[in-house]
Amino acid sequence: MDTPTGTLSRYKMFIGGEWVESASDQHFESDNPFTGKPWALVPRGNAQDADRAVRAAHRAYTSGDWPKLTASRRGALLRKLADLIGEKAKHLAEIEVRDNGKLIAEMSAQTAYMAQWYYYYGGLADKIEGRVIPADKPDTFNYTRYEPLGVVAAIIPWNSPLLLTAWKLAPALAAGNTVVLKPSEYTPASALEFMKLVEQAGLPPGVVNVVTGFGPEVGMPLVEHPLVAKVAFTGSDRTGTLIYQTAAKGLKRVTMELGGKSPNIVFDDAHLENAVKGVISGIFAATGQTCIAGSRLLVQKTIHDEFVEKLVAFAKTARMGDPMSLDTQVGPVTNPPQFKKILDYIDIAKGEGARAVLGGARAARPECGSGWFVEPTIFTGVKNSMRIAQEEVFGPVLAVIPFEDEEQAVAIGNDVVYGLAAGVWTQNMRRALMMADRLQAGTVWINTYRAVSYLSPFGGYKRSGIGRESGQEMIKDYMQVKSVWISTATEVPNPFVLR
């Protein structure tokens, strides 16, 4: 687990119910984005470790205590885990902040709220029912049952590791599967801390495993492994495409929540002060490092100048600095490659002719220290054909695009390869419903933004993903249906004819 090693905390992987080093005995450092310095030492797994974890998960799925448990007992274990999460939410939040730089105010709420996924799916575990089918054949009884898939490989991103783990782990376990988690190499610590709670909750050894390391060395071996039945991935569409292609070779099930370039659309009848707050929330909360970021602001031309003025004035008040401080509103970028990518896109936008009316550079404020900070940035003069409007930046960079009317708002909103989310700000109910119908997005928010729940399905259209997470129905994405036929006939009919 974690023990001091000089100034670094040292972690081990969790495989088969045991805390172990990597097969190579190699490690890598995890950095604190606020200080720009390493704080933890983590095992660098490889294909051998991935194989070890998958085989441990497969053993747990096929033998031992897990497959003997009733669905009700599985649910009870998940609810116990949820109780433990509630008790340790503050500690888990502090680990997340240290590892990924998100605000303690948000992560404290997020780690506490994620317990609800385990409560919800714990309660749902024994409520997945098959049905009796009124067969059209005489002397025949036909029914269906839902069964787990087997071993699930869950590959987790760096922006909200534990919450996005919950979105995958809770339904997978409720359905009766076993799981191998692969957290991002940028944020591995919180998943390992979380395994202490899994262990304490009493889940049998091998039911949940964590292998830490890099994508090519651990992630792809998991996707390729013949004993993995399903891959659940959250991340970029580029990596998602590679995983999808690889998983297809083994005919594996996949769930993918990928990128976004979501439009946040403000009409001239909107409550402007609320819309300003919603736009700020959509792009500068979480330092813009969220798949649902409202990174394209579509503003009706009749209020464009007034709205941008209000938006810039509000954004200027954002307090940057230590994410562990409750007063901080914009924290650092999680890792150096992402930091460079954001700054590169700012340069690209300027080269395309967009005008930075706020920010547009690395933050050099004293309160930002030596961390990886980017100033909240707003570009005007943006055309939807520009790269800054078409490609996911994943940072605090907003592209403002004017529109004339509803038709143009829909056309611009949908004119992108992504379709994860959209926001609409209007007081006109007819308009709100029409926009919700016509926008090509898995989630549409009306007069709000960034609302998610364990009760509601989440996922994307187009290149934003495959399948859904959360909600009642999606647990069946972690199951397969079996049709059972029973003959009550006293005599076997002609064996050469299909019944």
C-alpha positions in Angstrom: 0.0 0.0 0.0 1.6 3.4 0.7 4.6 3.9 2.8 7.0 6.8 2.9 10.0 6.5 0.5 12.0 9.6 1.1 9.6 12.4 0.3 7.4 10.2 -1.9 4.5 7.9 -1.0 5.0 4.4 -2.3 2.2 2.3 -3.6 1.7 -1.3 -4.7 -0.8 -2.9 -7.2 -3.8 -4.9 -6.1 -4.1 -8.2 -7.8 -6.0 -11.3 -6.6 -6.7 -9.7 -3.2 -3.0 -9.1 -2.6 -0.8 -5.9 -2.6 2.0 -6.7 -5.1 4.9 -5.1 -6.9 5.1 -5.1 -10.7 6.6 -8.2 -12.4 9.6 -6.0 -13.5 9.9 -4.3 -10.1 10.0 -1.0 -12.0 8.2 2.2 -10.8 7.1 5.6 -12.1 6.4 8.9 -10.4 3.1 10.6 -10.1 3.3 14.4 -10.1 1.4 17.0 -8.1 0.1 19.5 -10.8 0.1 22.4 -8.4 3.8 22.0 -7.4 4.9 20.4 -10.6 6.8 17.9 -8.6 6.4 14.1 -7.9 4.7 13.0 -4.8 4.1 9.3 -5.2 5.9 6.2 -6.6 3.8 3.7 -8.4 4.5 0.2 -9.9 5.0 0.3 -13.6 3.0 -2.7 -14.8 3.5 -4.6 -18.0 1.8 -7.3 -20.0 2.7 -9.9 -17.5 1.0 -8.0 -14.7 -2.1 -7.5 -17.0 -2.2 -11.2 -17.6 -1.8 -11.9 -13.9 -4.7 -9.6 -13.0 -7.0 -10.9 -15.8 -6.4 -14.5 -14.7 -7.1 -13.6 -11.1 -10.3 -12.0 -12.2 -11.2 -15.0 -14.3 -10.6 -17.4 -11.4 -12.8 -15.2 -9.1 -15.5 -15.3 -11.8 -15.5 -19.0 -12.4 -14.7 -20.4 -9.0 -14.5 -19.4 -5.3 -17.0 -17.4 -3.4 -18.1 -14.7 -6.0 -20.1 -16.9 -8.4 -21.8 -18.6 -5.4 -23.2 -15.3 -4.1 -26.9 -14.5 -4.7 -27.6 -11.2 -6.5 -29.0 -9.9 -3.2 -25.7 -10.6 -1.4 -23.7 -8.9 -4.2 -25.9 -5.9 -3.7 -25.3 -5.9 0.0 -21.5 -5.9 -0.6 -21.8 -2.9 -2.9 -23.9 -1.0 -0.3 -21.3 -1.8 2.3 -18.6 -0.4 0.0 -20.8 2.7 -0.5 -20.9 3.2 3.3 -17.1 3.0 3.5 -16.8 5.6 0.6 -19.0 8.0 2.6 -16.6 7.6 5.6 -13.5 8.1 3.6 -14.7 10.6 1.0 -12.6 13.5 2.3 -9.4 11.4 2.3 -10.1 10.1 -1.3 -10.8 13.7 -2.4 -7.4 14.9 -1.0 -5.7 12.1 -2.9 -7.4 13.0 -6.2 -6.5 16.7 -5.8 -2.9 15.8 -5.1 -2.8 13.6 -8.2 -4.9 15.5 -10.7 -5.1 19.1 -9.5 -8.9 19.5 -9.5 -10.4 21.6 -6.8 -10.9 20.2 -3.3 -14.3 21.9 -3.2 -15.4 19.9 -6.3 -13.6 16.6 -5.5 -15.0 16.5 -1.9 -18.5 16.7 -3.3 -17.7 14.3 -6.1 -16.1 11.5 -4.0 -19.0 11.7 -1.5 -21.6 11.6 -4.4 -20.0 8.7 -6.1 -21.2 6.5 -3.2 -24.6 6.8 -4.7 -23.6 4.7 -7.8 -22.7 1.8 -5.4 -26.0 2.2 -3.4 -28.0 2.4 -6.6 -26.5 -0.5 -8.4 -26.3 -2.4 -5.1 -30.1 -2.0 -4.9 -30.6 -2.9 -8.6 -28.5 -6.1 -8.4 -31.4 -8.4 -7.5 -34.0 -6.7 -9.7 -32.8 -7.7 -13.1 -35.4 -10.1 -14.3 -35.9 -12.3 -17.3 -39.3 -13.0 -18.7 -41.6 -15.9 -19.7 -42.2 -15.8 -23.4 -45.6 -17.0 -24.7 -44.1 -19.5 -27.1 -45.8 -20.1 -30.4 -45.0 -23.9 -30.2 -47.2 -26.4 -28.5 -45.9 -28.3 -25.4 -43.0 -25.8 -25.0 -42.0 -23.5 -22.1 -39.6 -20.6 -23.0 -38.0 -18.1 -20.6 -35.0 -15.7 -20.6 -32.4 -15.0 -17.9 -29.7 -12.3 -17.7 -26.2 -13.5 -16.9 -22.8 -11.6 -16.4 -20.3 -11.4 -19.2 -17.1 -12.4 -17.3 -14.0 -10.3 -16.9 -14.4 -6.6 -17.6 -11.4 -4.4 -18.3 -12.2 -0.8 -17.1 -9.7 1.8 -18.4 -10.1 5.1 -16.5 -9.0 8.7 -17.5 -7.2 11.2 -15.4 -9.7 13.9 -15.0 -12.2 12.3 -12.5 -10.7 8.9 -11.8 -12.9 7.6 -8.9 -16.2 9.0 -10.2 -15.6 7.4 -13.6 -14.5 4.2 -11.9 -17.8 4.1 -10.1 -19.7 4.5 -13.4 -18.1 1.3 -14.6 -17.4 -0.7 -11.5 -20.7 -0.5 -9.8 -22.9 -1.9 -12.6 -20.2 -4.4 -13.6 -20.1 -5.9 -10.1 -23.9 -5.6 -9.6 -24.3 -7.7 -12.7 -21.9 -10.4 -11.4 -18.8 -9.7 -13.4 -15.2 -9.3 -12.1 -13.1 -6.3 -13.0 -9.5 -5.3 -13.8 -9.1 -1.5 -13.4 -6.4 0.3 -15.3 -6.1 4.0 -14.1 -4.3 6.6 -16.0 -0.6 6.8 -15.5 -1.1 10.5 -14.6 -3.6 9.7 -11.7 -3.0 6.2 -10.4 -3.0 6.8 -6.7 -6.7 7.3 -5.9 -7.6 3.9 -7.5 -5.1 2.2 -5.3 -6.4 4.0 -2.2 -9.9 3.0 -3.2 -8.9 -0.7 -3.2 -8.3 -0.5 0.5 -12.1 0.1 0.8 -12.9 -2.7 -1.6 -10.7 -5.0 0.5 -12.4 -3.8 3.7 -15.9 -4.2 2.3 -15.2 -7.9 2.0 -15.4 -8.5 -1.8 -13.7 -11.9 -2.5 -10.1 -11.9 -3.8 -9.8 -11.2 -7.5 -13.2 -9.7 -8.0 -11.6 -6.2 -8.4 -8.0 -5.8 -9.4 -5.8 -2.7 -10.2 -2.9 -2.7 -12.6 -1.0 0.6 -12.9 1.2 1.6 -15.8 1.1 3.0 -19.3 -1.3 2.4 -22.1 0.9 0.4 -24.5 2.3 -1.7 -21.7 -0.8 -2.4 -19.7 -3.9 -1.0 -21.4 -3.6 -2.7 -24.7 -2.6 -6.1 -23.3 -5.8 -5.9 -21.3 -7.9 -5.1 -24.4 -6.2 -7.9 -26.3 -6.4 -10.5 -23.5 -8.6 -13.5 -24.6 -10.2 -13.8 -21.2 -11.5 -10.2 -21.2 -15.1 -10.2 -22.3 -15.8 -6.5 -22.2 -13.9 -3.2 -22.3 -15.2 -0.1 -20.7 -13.2 3.0 -21.6 -13.4 6.7 -21.0 -10.9 8.9 -22.8 -10.0 10.5 -26.2 -11.7 9.4 -29.4 -8.2 8.7 -30.9 -7.4 6.2 -28.2 -11.0 4.9 -28.2 -10.7 4.2 -31.9 -7.6 2.1 -31.3 -9.2 0.2 -28.5 -12.4 -0.4 -30.5 -10.4 -1.8 -33.4 -8.4 -4.1 -31.1 -11.4 -5.2 -29.2 -13.2 -6.1 -32.4 -10.6 -8.6 -33.2 -11.7 -10.6 -30.2 -15.4 -9.8 -30.7 -15.4 -8.1 -27.2 -18.2 -5.9 -26.0 -17.3 -2.3 -25.6 -18.7 0.8 -23.8 -16.9 4.0 -24.7 -17.4 7.6 -23.5 -15.1 9.7 -25.7 -14.5 13.3 -26.5 -16.7 16.3 -26.9 -16.9 19.8 -28.4 -20.2 20.7 -26.9 -22.2 23.8 -27.9 -23.6 26.0 -25.1 -26.3 28.0 -26.9 -27.6 31.3 -25.5 -30.7 32.9 -27.1 -31.6 36.6 -26.7 -34.5 35.8 -24.4 -32.3 34.0 -21.9 -31.9 35.1 -18.3 -28.4 36.5 -19.1 -26.9 36.5 -15.6 -27.8 32.8 -15.2 -26.5 32.0 -18.7 -23.2 33.7 -17.9 -22.8 31.5 -14.9 -23.8 28.4 -16.9 -21.2 29.2 -19.6 -18.5 29.8 -16.9 -19.4 26.4 -15.3 -19.4 24.7 -18.7 -15.8 25.7 -19.6 -13.8 27.0 -16.6 -15.0 24.6 -13.9 -12.6 21.7 -13.7 -10.2 23.9 -15.7 -12.1 22.8 -18.8 -10.7 19.3 -18.4 -14.0 17.5 -18.8 -15.5 15.7 -21.7 -18.7 17.7 -21.4 -17.0 21.1 -21.5 -19.2 23.7 -23.2 -16.2 24.7 -25.3 -18.2 26.3 -28.1 -20.4 29.2 -26.9 -23.1 30.0 -29.5 -24.6 33.5 -28.8 -27.5 35.1 -30.7 -26.1 38.1 -32.6 -28.6 40.5 -31.1 -27.0 40.1 -27.6 -23.5 39.0 -28.7 -21.5 42.0 -27.6 -23.5 42.6 -24.4 -23.2 38.9 -23.4 -19.5 38.6 -24.1 -18.9 41.8 -22.1 -20.7 40.3 -19.1 -18.9 37.0 -19.5 -15.4 38.4 -19.6 -16.2 40.6 -16.6 -17.3 37.6 -14.6 -14.5 35.3 -15.8 -11.9 37.9 -14.7 -13.0 37.4 -11.1 -12.0 33.7 -11.1 -9.5 33.0 -8.4 -6.6 30.7 -9.4 -4.2 29.0 -7.1 -3.8 26.0 -4.8 -6.6 23.5 -5.5 -6.5 22.4 -1.9 -7.8 25.8 -0.9 -11.6 26.1 -0.7 -11.3 29.7 -2.2 -9.7 28.5 -5.4 -12.0 28.4 -8.5 -9.6 27.5 -11.3 -6.8 25.0 -10.6 -3.9 23.7 -12.6 -3.8 21.5 -15.7 -3.3 17.9 -14.7 -0.1 17.0 -16.6 2.6 18.5 -18.8 1.5 17.0 -22.2 -2.0 18.4 -21.7 -0.6 21.8 -20.5 1.4 22.0 -23.8 -1.5 20.9 -25.9 -3.7 23.7 -24.5 -1.1 26.3 -25.1 -0.6 25.0 -28.6 -4.3 25.3 -29.4 -4.3 28.9 -28.1 -1.5 29.6 -30.6 -3.5 27.8 -33.3 -6.6 29.9 -32.6 -4.6 33.1 -32.8 -3.1 31.9 -36.1 -6.6 31.2 -37.5 -7.6 34.8 -36.8 -9.5 34.4 -33.5 -9.2 37.2 -31.0 -8.4 36.5 -27.4 -10.6 38.9 -25.3 -9.5 37.2 -22.1 -6.4 35.2 -21.2 -4.6 33.5 -24.1 -1.4 32.5 -22.3 0.2 30.6 -19.5 -0.8 31.9 -16.0 2.1 33.7 -14.4 0.3 34.8 -11.2 2.2 34.4 -7.9 -0.6 32.3 -6.5 0.0 29.7 -9.2 3.5 28.9 -8.1 5.4 26.5 -10.3 2.3 24.5 -11.3 0.8 24.0 -14.8 -1.7 26.8 -15.0 -3.4 28.3 -18.1 -5.3 31.6 -17.9 -9.0 31.2 -18.5 -9.3 32.1 -22.2 -12.1 33.4 -24.3 -11.8 33.8 -28.1 -14.2 35.8 -30.2 -14.2 36.2 -34.0 -14.4 32.4 -34.3 -15.9 30.6 -37.3 -17.2 27.0 -36.7 -14.8 25.8 -39.4 -11.7 26.8 -37.3 -9.7 24.1 -35.5 -10.4 25.8 -32.2 -14.1 25.2 -32.8 -13.8 21.6 -34.2 -11.1 19.9 -32.1 -11.2 19.1 -28.4 -8.8 21.2 -26.5 -9.7 19.8 -23.0 -8.7 23.0 -21.2 -10.1 26.4 -20.1 -10.4 27.8 -23.7 -13.8 29.0 -25.0 -14.7 29.7 -28.6 -17.5 32.2 -29.1 -19.5 31.9 -32.3 -22.5 34.2 -33.2 -25.7 32.9 -34.8 -28.8 34.5 -36.3 -31.7 32.2 -35.4 -32.8 28.8 -34.3 -32.1 27.1 -37.6 -28.5 28.4 -37.7 -28.0 27.5 -34.0 -29.0 23.9 -34.7 -26.8 23.8 -37.8 -23.7 25.1 -36.1 -24.3 23.1 -32.9 -24.5 19.8 -34.9 -21.7 20.7 -37.3 -18.9 18.8 -35.5 -17.8 15.2 -35.3 -18.8 15.0 -31.6 -22.1 14.7 -29.9 -21.7 14.3 -26.2 -23.6 17.2 -24.7 -25.2 20.6 -25.4 -26.7 23.4 -23.4 -29.6 25.7 -24.3 -30.4 29.0 -22.5 -33.9 30.3 -23.3 -37.2 31.2 -21.5 -39.2 29.9 -24.5 -40.6 26.4 -23.8 -41.3 25.7 -27.4 -37.8 26.6 -28.4 -36.3 24.6 -25.5 -38.1 21.4 -26.5 -37.4 21.9 -30.2 -33.7 22.4 -29.5 -33.6 19.3 -27.3 -35.2 17.3 -30.1 -32.8 18.5 -32.9 -29.4 18.7 -31.2 -27.3 15.7 -31.8 -26.1 15.1 -28.3 -26.5 12.3 -25.7 -27.2 14.9 -23.0 -29.0 18.3 -23.5 -29.3 20.7 -20.6 -31.9 23.4 -20.6 -31.0 26.5 -18.5 -28.4 24.5 -16.6 -25.1 22.8 -17.3 -22.8 19.9 -15.9 -25.7 18.1 -14.2 -25.2 14.3 -14.0 -26.8 11.6 -11.9 -26.6 7.8 -11.2 -30.3 7.8 -12.2 -29.8 9.1 -15.8 -28.0 7.6 -18.8 -24.9 9.3 -20.0 -23.1 8.9 -23.3 -22.6 10.4 -26.7 -23.6 10.5 -30.3 -21.2 10.2 -33.2 -17.5 10.1 -32.2 -18.4 10.8 -28.6 -18.9 7.2 -27.8 -20.7 3.9 -27.9 -23.3 2.8 -25.3 -24.3 4.6 -22.1 -23.3 4.8 -18.5 -25.5 5.3 -15.4 -29.2 4.7 -15.2 -31.2 1.6 -14.9 -31.1 0.1 -18.3 -27.4 0.2 -18.9 -26.7 -2.6 -16.3 -27.7 -4.9 -19.1 -24.7 -3.7 -21.1 -22.7 -5.7 -18.5 -24.9 -8.8 -19.0 -25.9 -11.2 -21.7 -29.4 -12.7 -22.2 -29.9 -16.5 -22.4 -33.1 -18.1 -23.9 -34.1 -21.4 -22.2 -36.5 -23.8 -23.9 -38.2 -26.7 -22.1 -40.3 -29.3 -23.8 -43.3 -30.7 -22.0 -44.2 -33.0 -24.9 -44.6 -36.7 -24.1 -43.1 -37.7 -27.5 -40.2 -36.3 -29.5 -41.4 -35.0 -32.9 -39.6 -35.5 -36.2 -35.9 -34.9 -35.4 -35.2 -33.9 -38.9 -37.4 -30.8 -38.9 -36.8 -27.5 -37.1 -39.2 -27.1 -34.2 
